[in-house]
Amino acid sequence: MTHTEQGGRGPDERAVLLLAGLADLAVDALGSAAGTVRQLLRRSDGPELASDAQQDLMARGRIALDRVGAPPPAHLEVLAQHVLARRAAAGGDV
């Protein structure tokens, strides 16, 4: 691989190193996840643990959808709408 002035590594070498690092991270994560699954399968409170995990995942999903969904209306806009509704209910004079 060629060496350049930028950090002593060419773009090809940097790409290979980046991919190797990502692959190593993925293998590490999979190994860790497999160990965790084995430990969970040995527990006697498996059904309760699965129920808790389902509730946690649903809560995370709700938070994620709220984050990317429509933003709530602006606070001042809501207040202005309340004022207009009160004026309309009182006959226009408040």
Secondary structure, DSSP 8 states (H G I E B T S, - for coil): ----TTTT--HHHHHHHHHHHHHHHHHHHHHHHHHHHHHHHH-TTHHHHHHHHHHHHHHHHHHHHHHHS-----HHHHHHHHHHHHHHHTTS--
